[in-house]
Amino acid sequence: MEFGPHLRMPHSRAMGGGLFELRPRGREGIGRVFYCFVIGQRVVILHAFVKKTQETPEQELKIARKRLKEVQNG
């Protein structure tokens, strides 16, 4: 990523605790990709889905946060 953790709205949003949300749009609808950064500016994709509602479903966010903890704890 050229901008790394400095990419901002409308393309990316910080979700707190080192979790970020990428906000792509395509023919299939509005997608969401949760990701984090690890040492060396590597990006780890934690979870991705296509949104069906206006708000991000809590279950999708829970999956991403659980995976973030797994990455952070090694």
Secondary structure as GFF3:
##gff-version 3
##sequence-region A 1 74
A	DSSP	three_ten_helix	4	6	.	.	.	ID=ss1
A	DSSP	beta_strand	12	16	.	.	.	ID=ss2
A	DSSP	beta_strand	19	22	.	.	.	ID=ss3
A	DSSP	beta_strand	25	26	.	.	.	ID=ss4
A	DSSP	beta_strand	29	38	.	.	.	ID=ss5
A	DSSP	beta_strand	42	50	.	.	.	ID=ss6
A	DSSP	alpha_helix	58	72	.	.	.	ID=ss7
###
